[in-house]
């Protein structure tokens, strides 16, 4: 089955935390109408340099959680400021 944007879109009244979490883990991108888009992104492992000690530390890759509000949410937040 093709991974289309419509498949990953859910209505706000359908959102429960366990269902949202399961869908996010499965699809990696979930759009909630009227709110925005949630994404899981993997970061690569890297070597971090600590200036205070001069030590190099290897950091593991991790999964980052990103949220991008849709236009309606951005306008709503701007109007409240």
C-alpha positions in Angstrom: 0.0 0.0 0.0 1.3 3.4 -0.9 2.2 5.8 1.9 0.0 8.8 1.2 -0.6 11.9 3.2 -4.3 11.1 3.5 -3.5 7.7 5.2 -1.5 9.5 8.0 -4.2 12.2 8.6 -6.5 11.8 11.6 -9.4 13.9 12.8 -9.0 15.5 16.3 -12.0 13.6 17.7 -10.3 10.3 16.8 -7.1 11.1 18.8 -6.4 9.0 21.9 -2.9 9.0 23.2 -2.3 5.2 22.8 -3.8 5.2 19.2 -1.7 8.3 18.3 1.5 6.8 19.7 0.9 3.5 17.9 0.2 5.3 14.6 3.3 7.6 15.0 5.6 4.6 15.6 4.2 2.7 12.6 4.0 5.6 10.1 6.7 8.0 11.4 4.5 11.0 10.3 1.0 11.8 11.6 -1.1 14.9 10.7 -3.9 15.9 13.0 -6.4 18.2 11.3 -6.5 21.7 12.8 -3.3 21.1 14.9 -0.3 20.1 12.8 2.1 17.4 11.8 4.1 15.2 14.2 7.2 13.4 13.0 9.8 11.0 14.3 13.3 11.6 12.9 16.4 9.5 13.5 19.7 11.4 14.1 23.0 9.8 13.3 25.7 9.0 15.9 28.4 11.6 16.2 31.5 12.6 18.1 31.0 15.4 20.5 34.0 17.6 21.7 33.8 18.9 25.3 35.8 22.2 25.4 36.1 22.3 29.2 37.9 18.9 29.4 39.2 18.6 25.8 37.6 15.1 25.7 35.9 13.6 22.7 32.7 11.7 23.5 30.9 9.4 21.1 27.1 10.1 21.1 24.6 7.5 20.1 22.0 8.3 17.4 18.6 8.9 18.8 15.0 9.4 17.7 13.8 13.0 17.8 10.2 14.1 18.0 9.2 17.1 15.8 6.0 19.1 15.6 5.1 21.5 12.8 1.9 23.5 13.4 -0.4 24.0 10.5 -1.4 27.5 9.3 -4.6 27.7 11.3 -2.7 26.9 14.6 0.1 29.4 13.8 -2.5 32.1 13.1 -4.3 31.3 16.3 -1.2 31.5 18.4 -0.1 34.8 16.7 -3.5 36.3 17.4 -3.2 35.5 21.1 0.2 37.3 21.5 
